[in-house]
Amino acid sequence: MSERELLQRTAELAADFLESLDAHPVWPPATVEQLRASLGGPLQAEPVDPRTVIDELARAAEPGVVGIPSGRYFGFVIGGAVPASLAADWLTSVWDQNAGLVVGGPSAAVVEEVAGEWLKELLGIPPSASFSFVTGCQMAHVTALAAARHAVLERVGWDVERNGLAGGPAIHVLLGGKRHVTIDRALRLLGLGSEAAIRVDADDQGRIRLDALAEALRAVEGPAIVCAQVGEVNTGAVDPLPQIADLCAEADAWLHLDGAFGLWASASPALRPLAAGVERADSWATDAHKWLNVPYDCGLAFVAHPDAHRAAMRLVAEYLVVDEKATRDAMDWTPEFSRRARGFAVYAALRSLGRSGVAELVDRCCRHARTFAEELARLPGCEILNEIVLNQVLFRFGDDATTSAVLAAVQGSGEAWMSGTTWDGGAAIRISVSNWRTSDEDVARALAAFRRAVAAG
């Protein structure tokens, strides 16, 4: 079989899967044990024909493939992949460019430059900011906070890249009580220590309390970093950014924003007021594989101080071929060396949607979230726990046992899938609408599953 025939066969299998999404249960039927039995076993001694490999892989793996691309998947904050980004991602694999250096992929480098500028415009980030494409928001936090670590220590005369942290001035990191756990892990990876961070109280929606932050900042001396968020992962709430920026300016503290999904509110004229003050941050982290709906493996870091960003990431080796005429080598801005050319999928998504299409995607998801909240509130015993400001709906049914039972019934029905969570010490259910495919019919099917689950008791 030729390569062309193999790729054509693969395209058929992919199209069959996508076209089957409406008919199949969102949660796959196969157990982990069944998948191990069908996919495992000893590696054979001789080569196998590529078509056989692909056919057998699809047949064995699809019973364990979650319907994440489906319009009825509402778990975590996971988007799908708009068609242009999916197609571009296929080309990315075929082209197989190393996007770490310009000489490893000139087109990959230029596409990232162009897409990075478009993204800053969409997200309300100053045009002078630097950017990098990384694996996800976790590494975006690491990248941005590494720049923060460099900058706040440089202000007091300490070169952390040369001298490390031992013996240097202590960095005070202030976190909201409802921050995302990826912030904690970023602090661990950077040697700042998640347990050493100062927790700042949050309100009933998960927003940082300004009085608590002001008090905490007054109590610290020396280098300081404040981590705020645009979009709390359960409620979608946005921290009071203009006031937080004022407090950081007064304290000479670096302001880092976790905007994994909520930063995309800036792309919507209707929702942009929620993100007022975003432009005043020192660094930002977000995911393109959430609300922009590109395939997985695409986070974004932005830094308002490019010198600090590059100083924290840059590396030099004698054997590297560096294009001195190039505006940027990606390895100078990311924690990675060799890396996938993530910019192609982002470029394709942005070109296919345009500014109005991105805004419509964000607005539509938020409209679906409001519909969910309005209809769920009509069910006996259902309590909506959050203000519906973005695409998140947080709710519970009476006690923990009832909430867990309703969730299990809906998940087990195969009609929809969403995750459980804990909020203020009690069990809750979280619906996140993040997929371009989600239609009014998808919402109606999910709501019907909840009505049946509640009625069944």
Salt bridges, closest charged atoms under 4 A:
GLU12 OE1 - ARG9 NH1 3.36
ASP55 OD1 - ARG9 NE 2.84
ASP55 OD2 - ARG51 NE 3.18
ASP89 OD1 - ARG340 NH2 2.96
GLU112 OE2 - ARG339 NH2 2.94
GLU117 OE2 - LYS120 NZ 3.15
GLU121 OE2 - ARG355 NH1 3.74
GLU154 OE1 - HIS150 NE2 3.74
ASP159 OD2 - ARG162 NE 3.80
GLU161 OE1 - HIS150 ND1 2.60
ASP184 OD2 - ARG179 NH2 2.89
ASP184 OD2 - ARG199 NH2 3.39
GLU195 OE2 - ARG199 NH2 3.87
ASP201 OD2 - ARG209 NH1 3.50
ASP203 OD2 - ARG207 NE 2.77
ASP211 OD2 - ARG209 NH2 2.73
ASP246 OD1 - ARG280 NH2 2.73
ASP252 OD1 - ARG155 NH1 3.44
ASP258 OD1 - HIS141 NE2 3.55
ASP282 OD1 - HIS305 NE2 2.69
ASP287 OD1 - HIS289 NE2 3.29
ASP287 OD2 - LYS290 NZ 3.80
ASP297 OD2 - ARG342 NE 2.85
ASP332 OD2 - ARG310 NH2 3.05
ASP332 OD2 - ARG314 NE 3.80
GLU336 OE1 - ARG339 NE 3.51
GLU336 OE2 - ARG342 NH2 2.86
GLU360 OE2 - ARG364 NE 2.81
GLU375 OE2 - ARG378 NE 3.42
GLU375 OE1 - ARG451 NH2 3.39
GLU387 OE1 - ARG207 NH1 3.46
GLU415 OE2 - ARG72 NH1 3.89
GLU415 OE2 - ARG445 NH2 2.87
ASP424 OD1 - LYS178 NZ 3.78
ASP440 OD1 - ARG367 NH1 3.23
ASP440 OD1 - HIS368 ND1 3.70
ASP442 OD1 - ARG72 NE 3.80
